[in-house]
Amino acid sequence: MTKNLSLILIALLCSLQTHSSAYRQFRRNISPDGKANILVCLPESGKATGRAVVICPGGGYEWLAMENEGTNWIPFFTERGIACMILTYRMPHGDLSIPVGDAGKAVSMVRDSAAVWGINPYDVGIMGSSAGGHLASTLATHAPLRSRPDFQILFYPVISMDADRTHAGSVTNFLGEKRHDRRYVEMYSNELQVRRNATPPALILLSTDDTLVPPVTNGVAYYSALRDAGIPAAMYAYAEGEHGFGSQTSFIYHEQLLQDIASWLDNLKTPRRDAVRVACIGTGITAGQGLDMSGTYGYTARLKRILGDGYNVRNFGAAGSTMLSEGDRAYINEPEWSEVMDFRPDIVVMELGTNDSKPANRGRIAALETDLRRMTASLKALDTKPEICLALPMKAWDNSEGISDSVITETIIPLMRRVAKKDGLRVTDLHSRQTAYAGRRNTPRQERRGGDGRHRCGRDKEDERGRKGTVSPTVRARLTGRGKTPALRKRLSGVAEEAFPACGRASLRLRKRLFRKPEKALWEVRKGSSASQESLYHKTITIIP
């Protein structure tokens, strides 16, 4: 009996030693008194992927569920080569800056220690449960670039600070007396604070029978706001589980939960730690304004996919912005400008100038060259000494905002070319490219119909049968203009392969419109359409080395 017991104890000890050797752990203080700290858990060097996640347990901003929503997750992440940091943050007691500051310092500490800990500074996420989910989403929506996470994982999160829509105890503990001030309620109701191209991708996990934190007015509302802003997001709503299932193996969907998290993380693309940083500065064209899921289909997102993980492409577009420092919405006064400087880019693409032609800004146009040179000088003063490319404004069609193409062509474009020549900047001529495509409207009707006069946009018998995802040689020849006039080939080459990857019924309506009125179809922002102005912009901007 004694011998058997000894063998059992030895086996147990060996298993514990094996488990403990799977990762290395130590603690680092966040606050001087050590009450705020992180438990750092680093995977074995052979397994390490460079990814890290800061974990914020919940507890209604009153206490911390350290095991179920914190330390129990260590094996899940470290076994997948992901470093994790369990955050012990201080309670607010009405001073919301305390937990928010602790979380921000934790993310910054991970990035600052990236080289020592073997972490990719561009792949640091945050995970939070319940009130910890509110803390995580607050950092995702409010934090400056330095301490903003690259992704977020939220379990049954508190999102709203409206006591009638959320967990009232979390509101009281987080806001204190400020809960009676509508400004603070709205400021920290994070479904209202999602920023296009700034808030990171999210995974939201909740149960539909949660009675403590209403899922519809919190997790679902946050998902909807992310979706509306074009930010990639996924949400899994499990049929039952109530509130606080966390890492509990008794949760009926526990295994499915682990698979869902692992799958989402596996498909989350991030740049390498040594990636070249590319900052895309611009107007709503860059921001993807009006484009459904701009974080997936906008020009910067497409550019990111083309360049691959060797480049860190960031979108700093601000709708309606101007080069003019005294313009109606000066870019240098937008938060995106300060974030560009914090980003320290190696390459900068500037798509500005369109809004400077508005009636409200034309009276200040004389200052445009000075303001543009001041912007580029500030960028060149960065320690990275970035290469700067000026993207000349696109052709402006009649619109309600009074943007004038004549002002763009006669004043703004010559001025930008002059600055580029003086300061040694690159130029991408979007205006000429757009005008060339728009010239398609002068092509004879016979050619617009695809050459035989019977089928629109190369629609043939294969298309009639609804074959999707393939392009027949006949259709491809018609789309690219092979066998047609040189003018037609010039107008169609390049756009066909990108705008028409498939020639099935699903794209028929778009193809009809494109070939009948190309000047409108190509340059209008169409939701989900690859033939948008963002598509062309993405195409021409790939000159970046």
C-alpha positions in Angstrom: 0.0 0.0 0.0 2.8 2.4 1.0 4.7 1.5 -2.2 1.7 2.2 -4.4 1.1 5.5 -2.6 4.7 6.5 -3.2 4.4 5.7 -6.9 1.2 7.8 -7.2 2.9 10.7 -5.4 6.0 10.4 -7.7 3.8 10.3 -10.8 1.8 13.3 -9.6 5.0 15.3 -8.9 6.3 14.5 -12.3 3.1 15.7 -14.0 3.2 18.9 -12.0 6.8 19.5 -13.0 6.0 18.9 -16.6 3.0 21.3 -16.5 5.0 24.0 -14.7 7.8 23.7 -17.3 5.4 24.4 -20.1 5.7 28.1 -19.4 7.7 30.6 -17.4 5.9 33.0 -15.0 6.9 36.0 -12.9 5.2 39.1 -11.6 5.7 42.8 -12.5 4.2 45.7 -10.6 2.1 48.3 -12.4 1.6 50.7 -9.4 4.4 51.8 -7.0 2.7 50.0 -4.1 2.4 46.8 -6.0 -1.4 46.6 -5.6 -1.7 46.7 -9.4 0.4 44.1 -11.1 0.6 41.6 -13.9 1.4 37.9 -13.7 3.5 37.3 -16.8 3.2 33.8 -18.3 5.6 33.2 -21.3 5.3 30.0 -23.4 8.3 27.8 -24.2 10.6 29.5 -26.7 10.0 26.7 -29.2 6.2 27.3 -29.1 6.1 31.1 -28.8 4.3 32.8 -31.7 5.0 36.3 -30.5 1.4 37.0 -29.7 0.4 38.2 -26.2 -2.9 38.9 -24.4 -3.5 41.0 -21.3 -6.4 39.4 -19.3 -8.8 41.5 -17.2 -10.9 39.5 -14.8 -14.4 40.7 -13.9 -16.1 41.4 -10.6 -18.3 44.4 -11.1 -15.5 46.8 -10.4 -15.7 45.6 -6.8 -13.6 42.4 -6.7 -11.7 40.2 -9.1 -12.7 36.7 -10.3 -9.0 35.8 -10.6 -9.3 32.1 -11.2 -12.3 31.5 -13.4 -11.7 34.6 -15.5 -7.9 34.9 -15.1 -5.4 32.3 -14.1 -7.4 29.3 -15.4 -6.8 30.6 -18.9 -3.0 30.4 -18.7 -2.7 26.8 -20.1 -5.1 27.5 -22.9 -2.9 30.4 -24.2 0.6 29.2 -23.4 0.0 25.8 -25.0 -0.8 27.7 -28.2 2.4 29.7 -28.0 0.6 32.9 -26.8 2.0 34.8 -23.8 -0.6 36.0 -21.3 -0.5 38.5 -18.6 -3.1 38.3 -15.8 -3.9 41.8 -14.7 -4.6 42.6 -11.1 -6.1 46.1 -11.4 -7.2 48.4 -8.6 -10.9 49.1 -7.9 -12.1 52.6 -9.0 -14.2 53.5 -6.0 -15.6 56.3 -8.2 -12.3 57.3 -9.8 -12.5 55.6 -13.2 -8.9 56.7 -14.1 -7.5 54.1 -11.6 -8.5 50.8 -13.4 -8.2 52.4 -16.9 -4.7 53.6 -16.0 -3.7 50.2 -14.7 -4.9 48.4 -17.9 -3.2 51.0 -20.1 0.1 50.7 -18.2 -0.1 46.9 -18.5 -0.4 47.0 -22.4 2.4 49.6 -22.6 4.6 47.4 -20.3 4.1 44.4 -22.6 5.1 46.5 -25.7 8.1 48.0 -23.9 9.3 44.6 -22.9 8.5 42.9 -26.3 12.2 42.4 -27.2 13.1 40.8 -23.9 9.9 38.7 -23.6 9.9 37.5 -27.2 6.7 39.3 -28.1 5.5 41.0 -31.3 4.6 44.6 -30.3 2.0 44.7 -33.1 0.2 41.6 -31.7 -0.7 42.5 -28.2 -4.4 42.0 -27.4 -6.7 42.3 -24.4 -9.3 40.0 -22.9 -11.9 40.9 -20.4 -14.9 39.3 -18.7 -18.0 41.1 -17.4 -16.7 44.4 -15.8 -13.3 43.3 -17.1 -14.9 43.3 -20.5 -15.9 46.9 -20.0 -12.3 47.8 -19.0 -10.9 46.0 -22.1 -13.4 47.7 -24.4 -12.6 51.1 -22.8 -9.0 50.6 -23.6 -9.9 49.5 -27.2 -12.0 52.6 -27.7 -10.3 55.3 -25.6 -6.6 54.6 -25.3 -3.9 56.3 -27.2 -2.1 54.3 -29.9 0.7 53.3 -27.5 -1.5 51.5 -25.1 -4.4 50.5 -27.4 -4.6 46.8 -27.9 -4.3 45.2 -31.3 -7.4 42.9 -30.7 -10.0 42.3 -28.1 -11.7 39.3 -26.7 -14.8 40.0 -24.6 -16.8 37.6 -22.4 -20.4 38.6 -21.6 -19.1 42.2 -21.3 -20.5 45.2 -19.6 -20.5 47.8 -22.4 -23.1 50.4 -21.6 -22.9 52.8 -18.6 -26.6 53.4 -18.7 -27.9 51.8 -15.4 -31.2 50.9 -17.1 -29.4 48.9 -19.9 -26.6 47.2 -18.0 -25.3 46.0 -14.6 -26.1 48.8 -12.3 -23.4 47.8 -9.7 -20.6 48.2 -12.3 -21.9 51.6 -13.2 -22.0 52.8 -9.6 -18.5 51.4 -8.8 -16.9 52.7 -12.0 -18.4 56.2 -12.4 -19.3 57.0 -8.8 -21.1 60.3 -8.6 -20.4 60.9 -12.3 -23.1 58.3 -13.1 -25.5 61.2 -12.8 -23.7 63.2 -15.5 -24.9 62.2 -18.9 -21.6 63.2 -20.5 -19.7 60.5 -18.6 -22.4 57.9 -19.1 -22.2 58.4 -22.9 -18.4 58.7 -22.9 -18.0 55.3 -21.2 -20.8 53.6 -22.9 -18.4 52.0 -25.3 -20.9 51.1 -28.0 -21.0 54.9 -28.6 -17.2 55.3 -28.7 -16.2 52.9 -31.5 -13.9 54.7 -34.0 -13.6 53.7 -37.6 -10.1 52.3 -38.4 -9.0 52.9 -34.8 -10.9 50.4 -32.6 -9.3 47.0 -33.0 -11.0 43.7 -34.2 -13.1 42.0 -31.6 -14.4 38.6 -30.6 -17.5 38.7 -28.3 -18.7 35.7 -26.4 -22.0 35.6 -24.5 -25.0 33.6 -23.5 -28.5 34.5 -24.5 -29.9 33.7 -21.0 -27.6 36.2 -19.2 -29.9 38.0 -16.7 -27.1 40.0 -15.0 -25.6 41.8 -18.0 -28.3 42.1 -20.7 -26.6 40.7 -23.8 -28.7 42.7 -26.4 -27.9 46.2 -24.9 -24.3 45.3 -24.2 -22.4 42.7 -26.2 -24.8 42.7 -29.1 -24.9 46.5 -29.2 -21.1 46.6 -29.2 -20.9 44.1 -32.1 -23.4 46.2 -34.0 -21.4 49.4 -33.5 -18.2 47.6 -34.6 -20.0 46.3 -37.7 -21.4 49.7 -38.6 -17.9 51.2 -38.3 -16.5 48.6 -40.7 -14.4 46.9 -38.0 -13.9 43.1 -38.3 -15.8 41.4 -35.5 -17.2 38.0 -34.6 -19.8 37.2 -32.0 -20.9 33.8 -30.5 -24.1 33.8 -28.6 -24.6 30.5 -26.8 -28.1 29.3 -26.0 -27.5 28.9 -22.3 -24.8 29.5 -19.8 -26.0 32.5 -17.9 -23.4 35.0 -16.6 -19.9 34.2 -15.6 -19.3 30.8 -17.4 -15.7 31.9 -18.1 -13.3 28.9 -18.1 -15.7 26.6 -16.2 -15.6 23.1 -17.6 -19.2 22.7 -16.4 -20.3 25.2 -19.1 -22.3 23.0 -21.6 -20.5 24.7 -24.5 -17.1 24.7 -23.0 -15.3 22.7 -25.7 -17.1 24.7 -28.4 -16.0 27.9 -26.7 -12.4 26.9 -26.8 -12.6 25.9 -30.4 -14.3 29.2 -31.3 -11.6 31.3 -29.6 -8.7 29.2 -31.1 -10.2 29.4 -34.6 -10.6 33.2 -34.3 -7.1 33.7 -33.1 -5.7 31.4 -35.8 -7.3 33.5 -38.5 -6.3 36.9 -37.0 -3.6 38.3 -39.3 -0.9 40.6 -37.8 2.3 42.1 -39.2 5.7 40.8 -38.2 7.6 42.5 -35.4 10.1 43.9 -37.9 7.4 45.1 -40.4 7.8 48.3 -42.4 5.3 50.8 -41.0 3.0 52.4 -43.6 0.7 55.3 -42.6 -2.2 56.1 -44.9 -3.3 59.7 -44.3 -6.3 61.0 -46.1 -10.0 62.0 -46.3 -13.1 59.9 -46.2 -11.8 58.0 -49.3 -8.9 56.7 -47.2 -11.2 56.2 -44.1 -13.7 54.2 -46.2 -16.6 56.4 -45.3 -19.8 55.0 -46.7 -18.2 51.7 -47.6 -19.6 48.7 -45.9 -17.0 46.8 -43.9 -14.2 49.3 -44.8 -11.9 47.3 -42.5 -12.1 44.5 -44.9 -12.9 46.1 -48.3 -11.4 49.6 -48.0 -8.2 50.4 -49.9 -5.9 50.3 -46.9 -7.3 46.8 -46.0 -6.6 45.6 -49.5 -3.2 47.2 -49.5 -2.4 45.4 -46.3 -3.4 42.0 -47.8 -1.3 42.7 -50.9 1.9 43.7 -49.1 1.6 40.9 -46.5 2.9 40.7 -43.0 6.2 42.4 -43.8 4.3 45.7 -43.8 2.2 47.2 -41.0 -0.4 49.3 -42.8 -2.5 51.6 -40.7 -5.5 53.7 -41.7 -5.4 57.2 -40.5 -8.2 58.6 -42.7 -10.4 61.4 -41.4 -13.6 62.2 -43.4 -13.8 65.7 -44.6 -10.3 66.7 -43.6 -8.2 69.4 -45.3 -4.5 70.2 -45.9 -5.3 73.8 -44.9 -4.5 74.4 -41.3 -7.4 76.9 -41.2 -9.7 74.7 -43.2 -13.2 73.8 -42.0 -11.7 70.5 -40.8 -7.9 70.7 -40.7 -6.3 67.3 -40.7 -3.6 68.4 -38.2 -6.3 69.1 -35.7 -7.8 65.6 -36.0 -6.7 62.9 -33.5 -5.5 60.9 -36.5 -2.6 63.3 -37.0 -1.2 62.8 -33.5 -1.6 59.1 -33.9 0.4 59.2 -37.2 3.2 60.9 -35.3 3.1 58.3 -32.5 3.1 55.5 -35.1 6.5 56.7 -36.5 5.9 55.5 -40.0 8.6 54.4 -42.5 6.3 55.3 -45.5 3.5 57.8 -45.7 0.8 58.0 -48.3 -1.1 61.3 -48.2 -4.5 61.5 -49.9 -5.6 65.1 -49.2 -6.7 68.1 -51.2 -10.3 67.2 -52.3 -12.0 69.0 -49.4 -9.7 72.0 -49.8 -11.7 72.9 -53.0 -14.9 73.4 -51.0 -16.4 77.0 -51.1 -15.7 77.4 -47.4 -12.0 76.8 -48.0 -11.3 78.4 -51.3 -10.6 81.8 -49.8 -7.6 80.3 -47.9 -6.2 78.4 -50.8 -3.1 80.7 -51.0 -1.9 79.2 -47.7 -2.1 75.6 -49.1 1.5 75.2 -50.2 2.8 76.5 -46.8 0.5 74.2 -44.9 1.3 71.2 -47.0 5.1 71.7 -46.6 4.6 72.2 -42.9 2.9 68.8 -42.7 5.5 67.0 -44.7 8.3 68.7 -42.7 6.8 67.4 -39.5 6.8 63.9 -40.9 10.3 64.1 -42.2 11.4 65.3 -38.7 10.5 61.9 -37.2 13.5 59.6 -36.4 12.2 57.2 -39.0 12.7 59.7 -41.8 9.7 58.4 -43.8 9.4 58.3 -47.5 6.3 60.4 -48.5 4.0 59.8 -51.4 1.4 62.5 -52.4 -1.7 61.0 -53.9 -3.2 63.7 -56.2 -7.0 64.1 -55.5 -9.5 62.1 -57.6 -11.7 63.8 -60.1 -14.6 65.5 -58.4 -18.1 65.1 -59.8 -21.0 67.5 -59.0 -22.0 67.1 -55.4 -23.8 68.8 -52.6 -20.7 69.8 -50.8 -19.5 72.1 -53.6 -16.2 70.2 -54.2 -14.8 71.8 -57.4 -12.8 69.8 -60.0 -11.7 72.9 -61.7 -10.1 74.2 -58.4 -8.5 70.7 -58.0 -7.0 70.6 -61.5 -6.1 74.3 -61.9 -4.8 75.1 -58.4 -4.4 72.1 -56.0 -2.8 69.5 -58.2 -0.2 71.9 -59.7 0.6 73.1 -56.2 1.1 69.5 -54.9 3.3 68.7 -57.9 5.4 71.8 -57.1 5.8 70.8 -53.5 6.7 67.2 -54.5 9.4 68.5 -56.8 10.9 70.9 -54.3 10.9 68.4 -51.4 11.7 65.2 -53.3 8.3 63.5 -52.7 6.7 60.7 -54.7 3.5 61.4 -56.6 0.6 59.0 -57.4 -1.7 60.6 -60.0 -5.2 59.4 -59.1 -6.9 62.1 -61.0 -5.5 61.1 -64.4 -6.2 57.4 -63.7 -9.8 58.2 -62.9 -10.3 60.5 -65.9 -8.9 57.8 -68.2 -11.4 55.2 -66.9 -14.2 57.7 -67.1 -13.4 58.3 -70.7 -15.0 54.9 -71.4 -18.3 56.8 -71.8 -17.3 57.9 -75.2 -16.8 54.4 -76.5 -19.2 53.3 -79.3 -22.3 51.5 -78.1 -21.3 48.4 -80.1 -18.1 48.1 -78.1 -19.8 48.9 -74.8 -22.1 45.9 -75.3 -19.2 43.5 -75.5 -18.4 43.5 -79.3 -21.3 41.5 -80.7 -24.0 44.0 -80.0 -26.2 41.5 -78.3 -24.8 40.8 -74.8 -24.1 43.4 -72.2 -20.7 43.2 -70.5 -19.8 40.0 -72.2 -22.8 38.2 -70.9 -22.9 34.8 -72.8 -24.5 31.4 -72.5 -22.2 30.4 -69.7 -23.3 33.5 -67.7 -27.0 32.8 -68.6 -26.6 29.4 -67.0 -25.3 31.1 -63.8 -21.8 29.7 -63.7 -20.1 31.7 -60.9 -16.5 32.0 -59.8 -15.0 31.4 -63.3 -14.4 33.6 -66.3 -14.6 32.0 -69.7 -12.0 32.9 -72.3 -14.7 34.6 -74.3 -15.9 36.7 -71.4 -12.3 37.5 -70.3 -11.5 38.7 -73.8 -14.4 41.0 -73.8 -13.7 42.4 -70.3 -10.0 43.1 -71.0 -10.8 44.4 -74.5 -8.7 41.9 -76.4 -9.4 42.2 -80.1 -11.0 45.6 -79.7 -9.7 49.1 -80.3 -6.6 50.2 -78.6 -8.6 52.9 -76.8 -11.0 50.3 -75.4 -8.1 48.1 -74.3 -6.5 51.0 -72.4 -9.7 51.9 -70.7 -10.6 48.3 -69.6 -7.2 46.8 -68.9 -6.4 46.6 -65.2 -10.0 47.2 -64.0 -11.4 43.9 -65.4 -9.2 41.6 -63.3 -10.0 43.4 -60.1 -13.6 44.5 -60.6 -14.7 41.3 -62.1 -13.1 38.3 -60.4 -16.3 36.3 -61.2 -18.7 36.7 -64.1 -21.9 35.2 -62.6 -25.4 36.5 -62.2 -24.5 38.0 -58.8 -22.4 40.7 -60.5 -24.7 41.3 -63.5 -26.3 44.3 -62.0 -23.0 46.0 -61.2 -21.6 45.1 -64.6 -24.5 46.6 -66.4 -24.1 49.8 -64.4 -20.4 50.0 -64.9 -20.5 49.6 -68.6 -23.5 51.9 -69.2 -22.4 54.8 -66.9 -18.8 54.1 -65.8 -18.3 57.6 -64.6 -20.8 57.0 -61.8 -20.4 53.3 -61.2 -16.7 53.4 -60.7 -16.5 56.4 -58.4 -19.5 56.1 -56.2 -18.9 54.4 -52.9 -21.0 51.3 -53.3 -21.4 49.1 -50.2 -19.5 45.9 -50.7 -18.6 46.7 -54.3 -15.1 46.0 -55.5 -15.7 48.7 -58.2 -15.6 51.5 -55.7 -13.3 54.4 -55.6 -11.4 52.7 -52.8 -10.8 49.8 -55.1 -9.1 52.1 -57.7 -7.2 53.9 -55.0 -5.9 50.6 -53.6 -4.9 49.6 -57.1 -2.9 52.7 -57.9 -1.2 52.9 -54.5 0.5 49.6 -54.8 3.5 51.4 -56.2 4.9 51.4 -52.6 8.0 49.2 -52.6 
